[in-house]
C-alpha cells in the first residue's frame, strides 16, 4: 500500500510523520542521508507514494536536492495550503509534529503530484546568484537612503565605503552570471529567450532559474504560476473586478519592467498595448495583459525550441 510521508522542516531539524509514527532527524547532510536510505527502502517495498514538505525559507532545499538525486518523488507544498487544510480538519494546535502529521494527511487527501521540474546544477547556481544580487541591491538602496541624512563625516565615509563594496560585489555577481550563461543547460535556452524583444540577459536568467516549467506547460498554467492570470470575484448577480494574485513575485516584478520596455521596442506588444488602451482598459490592466502575452511568447519559443520571429 502506498503512503505519503509528511516532513516539517525547520533550521535545526526535520520532523517526519513516518506512517503515523513521529521521527526526528537533524537538518544536516549526515542525517538527511540516513533519512534518504530509509525512504529508498520504503520506495522499493512499494510503500511510498510521495514525500511532502513545506516551503520553509530555503531550509527545505537540502532535503529536496537529496530526494531528487536519489530519485525519490517529492513535492514542496505552499505553507498556506497546509495551514488551511489543517483548519478545515478542525486542527487548531500547531507544533512541528502536528504540522508533519497534517502534511501527511494533506497528501493522502489531495494526492498531489511529484515536482518534475527540477533545476540542474548550473541553473541552481544562477538562482542562488540572483538571490544574492537582490540582497546586495536592497542593502545598497538602504545605504544610499541613509547617506544624505548623515552629517558626521566619518560615518558618511564608512557608508560610502560600504556602498562601493556593495557595488563591486554586484558587478562580480554579474560577471559570474555571464560565465554561467555559456555553460550546458543554460546557453541554448538563454539564447532562445533573448531572441524575444524585451527579454534581456538578466530576465532570461530569471526565467531559466525561476521558471523551469517554461515550454512544458500551457500558457494559462504558466501565467497562473507567475501570478499574472486574472481570477474571478463573482457572487450571484454581482460580477466583481478580476485580480491577479499569488504566483512567483520575483518573476512578476522582472516581467513588469520588461513589459514597460516591450511596449516601446516590441512592435507586436506595442500595438497590443495601444489597442487595449483605446478599448478603455486602464494603463496598469493593459500592462499586466502585456506581461501575460510576453510570458506566452517566451513559453512558445521554449516549446518550439526556435528563436522568436516578428510578424510584420
TORTOR-23517 format. One record per residue (C-alpha): residue number from 1; residue in three letters; x, y, z. Coordinates in nm, 3 decimals, always signed. Example, Ala and Ser with C-alpha at 12.3 -4.5 7.8 and 13.67 -1.06 7.14 Angstrom:
SITE num residuo      xx      yy      zz
SITE   1     Ala  +1.230  -0.450  +0.780
SITE   2     Ser  +1.367  -0.106  +0.714
// end
This chain:
SITE num residuo      xx      yy      zz
SITE   1     Unk  +0.000  +0.000  +0.000
SITE   2     Unk  +0.138  +0.341  -0.097
SITE   3     Unk  +0.167  +0.617  +0.160
SITE   4     Unk  +0.251  +0.983  +0.185
SITE   5     Unk  +0.535  +1.090  +0.416
SITE   6     Unk  +0.496  +1.439  +0.564
SITE   7     Unk  +0.805  +1.630  +0.681
SITE   8     Unk  +0.801  +1.956  +0.873
SITE   9     Unk  +1.133  +2.136  +0.824
SITE  10     Unk  +1.298  +2.392  +1.047
SITE  11     Unk  +1.651  +2.530  +1.066
SITE  12     Unk  +1.766  +2.268  +1.316
SITE  13     Unk  +1.566  +1.954  +1.245
SITE  14     Unk  +1.323  +1.755  +1.033
SITE  15     Unk  +1.004  +1.627  +1.198
SITE  16     Unk  +0.886  +1.328  +0.997
SITE  17     Unk  +0.544  +1.165  +1.014
SITE  18     Unk  +0.661  +0.814  +0.924
SITE  19     Unk  +0.343  +0.618  +0.851
SITE  20     Unk  +0.181  +0.764  +1.163
SITE  21     Unk  +0.495  +0.742  +1.380
SITE  22     Unk  +0.682  +1.068  +1.463
SITE  23     Unk  +1.058  +1.060  +1.393
SITE  24     Unk  +1.314  +1.340  +1.420
SITE  25     Unk  +1.628  +1.400  +1.214
SITE  26     Unk  +1.882  +1.680  +1.240
SITE  27     Unk  +1.876  +1.906  +0.934
SITE  28     Unk  +2.229  +1.827  +0.817
SITE  29     Unk  +2.381  +1.621  +0.536
SITE  30     Unk  +2.464  +1.316  +0.751
SITE  31     Unk  +2.117  +1.264  +0.896
SITE  32     Unk  +1.942  +1.357  +0.571
SITE  33     Unk  +2.143  +1.075  +0.407
SITE  34     Unk  +2.010  +0.839  +0.676
SITE  35     Unk  +1.654  +0.956  +0.602
SITE  36     Unk  +1.711  +0.909  +0.227
SITE  37     Unk  +1.831  +0.550  +0.285
SITE  38     Unk  +1.512  +0.469  +0.477
SITE  39     Unk  +1.296  +0.635  +0.212
SITE  40     Unk  +1.467  +0.434  -0.064
SITE  41     Unk  +1.390  +0.113  +0.122
SITE  42     Unk  +1.027  +0.217  +0.161
SITE  43     Unk  +1.011  +0.301  -0.211
SITE  44     Unk  +1.147  -0.043  -0.305
SITE  45     Unk  +0.878  -0.205  -0.091
SITE  46     Unk  +0.615  -0.005  -0.282
SITE  47     Unk  +0.504  +0.166  +0.040
SITE  48     Unk  +0.592  +0.523  -0.058
SITE  49     Unk  +0.378  +0.733  -0.289
SITE  50     Unk  +0.531  +1.074  -0.224
SITE  51     Unk  +0.736  +1.276  +0.022
SITE  52     Unk  +0.581  +1.613  +0.107
SITE  53     Unk  +0.729  +1.913  +0.284
SITE  54     Unk  +0.652  +2.283  +0.316
SITE  55     Unk  +0.849  +2.566  +0.161
SITE  56     Unk  +1.031  +2.698  +0.468
SITE  57     Unk  +1.251  +2.987  +0.362
SITE  58     Unk  +1.516  +2.772  +0.195
SITE  59     Unk  +1.574  +2.527  +0.481
SITE  60     Unk  +1.398  +2.263  +0.272
SITE  61     Unk  +1.645  +2.283  -0.017
SITE  62     Unk  +1.898  +2.036  +0.126
SITE  63     Unk  +1.630  +1.768  +0.158
SITE  64     Unk  +1.473  +1.847  -0.180
SITE  65     Unk  +1.807  +1.816  -0.362
SITE  66     Unk  +1.888  +1.490  -0.183
SITE  67     Unk  +1.550  +1.342  -0.282
SITE  68     Unk  +1.589  +1.445  -0.645
SITE  69     Unk  +1.942  +1.300  -0.657
SITE  70     Unk  +1.814  +0.970  -0.511
SITE  71     Unk  +1.509  +0.965  -0.744
SITE  72     Unk  +1.267  +0.985  -0.453
SITE  73     Unk  +0.941  +1.161  -0.551
SITE  74     Unk  +0.895  +1.481  -0.352
SITE  75     Unk  +0.652  +1.771  -0.361
SITE  76     Unk  +0.703  +2.110  -0.192
SITE  77     Unk  +0.369  +2.247  -0.072
SITE  78     Unk  +0.291  +2.611  -0.002
SITE  79     Unk  +0.268  +2.657  +0.375
SITE  80     Unk  -0.071  +2.831  +0.344
SITE  81     Unk  -0.220  +2.523  +0.178
SITE  82     Unk  -0.121  +2.306  +0.474
SITE  83     Unk  -0.248  +2.556  +0.729
SITE  84     Unk  -0.585  +2.597  +0.556
SITE  85     Unk  -0.614  +2.219  +0.524
SITE  86     Unk  -0.540  +2.173  +0.895
SITE  87     Unk  -0.806  +2.430  +0.986
SITE  88     Unk  -1.057  +2.253  +0.761
SITE  89     Unk  -0.986  +1.935  +0.960
SITE  90     Unk  -1.053  +2.116  +1.289
SITE  91     Unk  -0.687  +2.117  +1.394
SITE  92     Unk  -0.625  +2.433  +1.595
SITE  93     Unk  -0.299  +2.347  +1.772
SITE  94     Unk  +0.032  +2.397  +1.594
SITE  95     Unk  +0.355  +2.212  +1.669
SITE  96     Unk  +0.618  +2.063  +1.440
SITE  97     Unk  +0.484  +1.711  +1.496
SITE  98     Unk  +0.126  +1.821  +1.431
SITE  99     Unk  +0.239  +2.001  +1.115
SITE 100     Unk  +0.417  +1.687  +0.989
SITE 101     Unk  +0.101  +1.485  +1.051
SITE 102     Unk  -0.109  +1.750  +0.874
SITE 103     Unk  +0.125  +1.738  +0.574
SITE 104     Unk  +0.085  +1.360  +0.551
SITE 105     Unk  -0.293  +1.392  +0.581
SITE 106     Unk  -0.290  +1.658  +0.309
SITE 107     Unk  -0.105  +1.418  +0.079
SITE 108     Unk  -0.342  +1.130  +0.142
SITE 109     Unk  -0.644  +1.357  +0.091
SITE 110     Unk  -0.532  +1.566  -0.208
SITE 111     Unk  -0.285  +1.323  -0.369
SITE 112     Unk  -0.059  +1.586  -0.531
SITE 113     Unk  +0.194  +1.502  -0.800
SITE 114     Unk  +0.572  +1.495  -0.755
SITE 115     Unk  +0.768  +1.803  -0.862
SITE 116     Unk  +0.901  +1.714  -1.205
SITE 117     Unk  +1.061  +2.045  -1.297
SITE 118     Unk  +1.396  +2.038  -1.122
SITE 119     Unk  +1.684  +2.282  -1.156
SITE 120     Unk  +2.016  +2.134  -1.264
SITE 121     Unk  +2.347  +2.231  -1.107
SITE 122     Unk  +2.410  +2.531  -1.334
SITE 123     Unk  +2.059  +2.676  -1.319
SITE 124     Unk  +2.060  +2.636  -0.940
SITE 125     Unk  +2.385  +2.838  -0.928
SITE 126     Unk  +2.218  +3.110  -1.134
SITE 127     Unk  +1.922  +3.119  -0.897
SITE 128     Unk  +2.150  +3.143  -0.592
SITE 129     Unk  +2.350  +3.426  -0.751
SITE 130     Unk  +2.034  +3.616  -0.843
SITE 131     Unk  +1.909  +3.589  -0.485
SITE 132     Unk  +2.240  +3.721  -0.356
SITE 133     Unk  +2.229  +4.005  -0.608
SITE 134     Unk  +1.882  +4.104  -0.484
SITE 135     Unk  +2.009  +4.109  -0.125
SITE 136     Unk  +2.304  +4.330  -0.216
SITE 137     Unk  +2.084  +4.567  -0.417
SITE 138     Unk  +1.846  +4.601  -0.120
SITE 139     Unk  +2.140  +4.677  +0.111
SITE 140     Unk  +2.275  +4.934  -0.137
SITE 141     Unk  +1.939  +5.112  -0.155
SITE 142     Unk  +1.922  +5.130  +0.221
SITE 143     Unk  +2.273  +5.270  +0.250
SITE 144     Unk  +2.206  +5.530  -0.022
SITE 145     Unk  +1.894  +5.639  +0.165
SITE 146     Unk  +2.098  +5.684  +0.482
SITE 147     Unk  +2.382  +5.873  +0.317
SITE 148     Unk  +2.205  +6.205  +0.258
SITE 149     Unk  +2.068  +6.212  +0.613
SITE 150     Unk  +2.407  +6.190  +0.787
SITE 151     Unk  +2.619  +6.495  +0.869
SITE 152     Unk  +2.902  +6.322  +1.054
SITE 153     Unk  +3.194  +6.297  +0.811
SITE 154     Unk  +3.336  +5.971  +0.949
SITE 155     Unk  +3.001  +5.794  +0.925
SITE 156     Unk  +2.946  +5.927  +0.570
SITE 157     Unk  +3.284  +5.787  +0.468
SITE 158     Unk  +3.203  +5.449  +0.621
SITE 159     Unk  +2.868  +5.437  +0.440
SITE 160     Unk  +3.030  +5.543  +0.111
SITE 161     Unk  +3.293  +5.272  +0.154
SITE 162     Unk  +3.021  +5.013  +0.216
SITE 163     Unk  +2.828  +5.130  -0.092
SITE 164     Unk  +3.142  +5.087  -0.303
SITE 165     Unk  +3.192  +4.735  -0.166
SITE 166     Unk  +2.829  +4.651  -0.243
SITE 167     Unk  +2.860  +4.788  -0.598
SITE 168     Unk  +3.179  +4.586  -0.659
SITE 169     Unk  +3.011  +4.271  -0.525
SITE 170     Unk  +2.710  +4.322  -0.753
SITE 171     Unk  +2.944  +4.362  -1.053
SITE 172     Unk  +3.127  +4.043  -0.955
SITE 173     Unk  +2.798  +3.851  -0.940
SITE 174     Unk  +2.702  +3.985  -1.284
SITE 175     Unk  +3.038  +3.862  -1.421
SITE 176     Unk  +2.969  +3.516  -1.276
SITE 177     Unk  +2.623  +3.517  -1.434
SITE 178     Unk  +2.775  +3.596  -1.773
SITE 179     Unk  +3.010  +3.298  -1.734
SITE 180     Unk  +2.726  +3.066  -1.639
SITE 181     Unk  +2.526  +3.174  -1.945
SITE 182     Unk  +2.785  +2.993  -2.161
SITE 183     Unk  +2.751  +2.654  -1.987
SITE 184     Unk  +2.542  +2.345  -2.068
SITE 185     Unk  +2.166  +2.359  -1.997
SITE 186     Unk  +2.190  +2.740  -1.991
SITE 187     Unk  +2.343  +2.853  -2.321
SITE 188     Unk  +2.067  +2.732  -2.556
SITE 189     Unk  +1.759  +2.833  -2.352
SITE 190     Unk  +1.923  +3.167  -2.270
SITE 191     Unk  +1.977  +3.240  -2.641
SITE 192     Unk  +1.618  +3.140  -2.724
SITE 193     Unk  +1.473  +3.365  -2.455
SITE 194     Unk  +1.689  +3.660  -2.557
SITE 195     Unk  +1.557  +3.632  -2.913
SITE 196     Unk  +1.229  +3.783  -2.786
SITE 197     Unk  +1.246  +4.166  -2.793
SITE 198     Unk  +1.217  +4.295  -2.437
SITE 199     Unk  +1.395  +3.995  -2.280
SITE 200     Unk  +1.745  +4.089  -2.170
SITE 201     Unk  +2.031  +3.894  -2.011
SITE 202     Unk  +1.903  +3.934  -1.657
SITE 203     Unk  +1.539  +3.845  -1.722
SITE 204     Unk  +1.648  +3.542  -1.927
SITE 205     Unk  +1.847  +3.423  -1.623
SITE 206     Unk  +1.542  +3.472  -1.400
SITE 207     Unk  +1.317  +3.279  -1.639
SITE 208     Unk  +1.563  +2.989  -1.665
SITE 209     Unk  +1.619  +2.958  -1.290
SITE 210     Unk  +1.278  +3.056  -1.150
SITE 211     Unk  +1.051  +2.907  -1.417
SITE 212     Unk  +1.183  +2.565  -1.530
SITE 213     Unk  +0.825  +2.484  -1.640
SITE 214     Unk  +0.865  +2.709  -1.946
SITE 215     Unk  +0.789  +2.519  -2.266
SITE 216     Unk  +0.636  +2.227  -2.074
SITE 217     Unk  +0.301  +2.371  -1.963
SITE 218     Unk  +0.017  +2.562  -2.131
SITE 219     Unk  +0.015  +2.943  -2.150
SITE 220     Unk  -0.264  +2.960  -1.891
SITE 221     Unk  -0.078  +2.734  -1.648
SITE 222     Unk  +0.243  +2.937  -1.687
SITE 223     Unk  +0.051  +3.261  -1.632
SITE 224     Unk  -0.103  +3.122  -1.313
SITE 225     Unk  +0.237  +3.005  -1.186
SITE 226     Unk  +0.386  +3.353  -1.224
SITE 227     Unk  +0.073  +3.523  -1.091
SITE 228     Unk  -0.041  +3.722  -1.395
SITE 229     Unk  -0.362  +3.524  -1.457
SITE 230     Unk  -0.677  +3.715  -1.351
SITE 231     Unk  -0.913  +3.543  -1.105
SITE 232     Unk  -1.290  +3.594  -1.093
SITE 233     Unk  -1.460  +3.764  -0.797
SITE 234     Unk  -1.830  +3.696  -0.870
SITE 235     Unk  -2.121  +3.624  -0.638
SITE 236     Unk  -2.479  +3.578  -0.751
SITE 237     Unk  -2.571  +3.859  -0.990
SITE 238     Unk  -2.264  +4.059  -0.893
SITE 239     Unk  -1.964  +4.046  -1.125
SITE 240     Unk  -1.657  +4.181  -0.948
SITE 241     Unk  -1.329  +4.301  -1.090
SITE 242     Unk  -1.072  +4.043  -1.192
SITE 243     Unk  -0.749  +4.050  -0.991
SITE 244     Unk  -0.412  +3.882  -1.025
SITE 245     Unk  -0.278  +3.721  -0.709
SITE 246     Unk  -0.024  +3.473  -0.577
SITE 247     Unk  +0.246  +3.332  -0.801
SITE 248     Unk  +0.620  +3.398  -0.811
SITE 249     Unk  +0.654  +3.761  -0.715
SITE 250     Unk  +1.021  +3.794  -0.815
SITE 251     Unk  +0.940  +3.694  -1.173
SITE 252     Unk  +0.636  +3.920  -1.178
SITE 253     Unk  +0.848  +4.221  -1.080
SITE 254     Unk  +1.101  +4.147  -1.354
SITE 255     Unk  +0.827  +4.093  -1.612
SITE 256     Unk  +0.671  +4.427  -1.521
SITE 257     Unk  +0.995  +4.608  -1.610
SITE 258     Unk  +1.027  +4.402  -1.928
SITE 259     Unk  +0.669  +4.492  -2.027
SITE 260     Unk  +0.749  +4.861  -1.982
SITE 261     Unk  +1.038  +4.819  -2.225
SITE 262     Unk  +0.844  +4.597  -2.465
SITE 263     Unk  +0.564  +4.847  -2.530
SITE 264     Unk  +0.834  +5.073  -2.671
SITE 265     Unk  +1.060  +4.832  -2.861
SITE 266     Unk  +0.847  +4.525  -2.942
SITE 267     Unk  +0.616  +4.613  -3.233
SITE 268     Unk  +0.364  +4.337  -3.161
SITE 269     Unk  +0.335  +4.419  -2.791
SITE 270     Unk  +0.327  +4.792  -2.855
SITE 271     Unk  +0.031  +4.750  -3.092
SITE 272     Unk  -0.136  +4.514  -2.844
SITE 273     Unk  -0.095  +4.764  -2.557
SITE 274     Unk  -0.225  +5.057  -2.760
SITE 275     Unk  -0.525  +4.854  -2.874
SITE 276     Unk  -0.618  +4.773  -2.514
SITE 277     Unk  -0.579  +5.136  -2.406
SITE 278     Unk  -0.800  +5.254  -2.691
SITE 279     Unk  -1.061  +4.999  -2.584
SITE 280     Unk  -1.077  +5.174  -2.246
SITE 281     Unk  -0.859  +4.947  -2.037
SITE 282     Unk  -0.669  +5.122  -1.753
SITE 283     Unk  -0.295  +5.152  -1.816
SITE 284     Unk  -0.194  +4.905  -1.544
SITE 285     Unk  -0.451  +4.649  -1.658
SITE 286     Unk  -0.319  +4.677  -2.014
SITE 287     Unk  +0.037  +4.644  -1.885
SITE 288     Unk  -0.048  +4.322  -1.696
SITE 289     Unk  -0.201  +4.189  -2.019
SITE 290     Unk  +0.130  +4.271  -2.192
SITE 291     Unk  +0.316  +4.080  -1.919
SITE 292     Unk  +0.089  +3.781  -1.976
SITE 293     Unk  +0.135  +3.798  -2.354
SITE 294     Unk  +0.513  +3.834  -2.318
SITE 295     Unk  +0.514  +3.527  -2.098
SITE 296     Unk  +0.312  +3.336  -2.358
SITE 297     Unk  +0.562  +3.441  -2.626
SITE 298     Unk  +0.863  +3.308  -2.433
SITE 299     Unk  +0.667  +2.991  -2.350
SITE 300     Unk  +0.601  +2.936  -2.722
SITE 301     Unk  +0.969  +2.993  -2.803
SITE 302     Unk  +1.075  +2.734  -2.545
SITE 303     Unk  +0.805  +2.493  -2.664
SITE 304     Unk  +0.913  +2.518  -3.031
SITE 305     Unk  +1.285  +2.545  -2.945
SITE 306     Unk  +1.324  +2.801  -3.225
SITE 307     Unk  +1.405  +3.174  -3.194
SITE 308     Unk  +1.126  +3.429  -3.196
SITE 309     Unk  +1.027  +3.580  -3.531
SITE 310     Unk  +0.849  +3.913  -3.561
SITE 311     Unk  +0.523  +3.921  -3.757
SITE 312     Unk  +0.528  +4.214  -3.995
// end
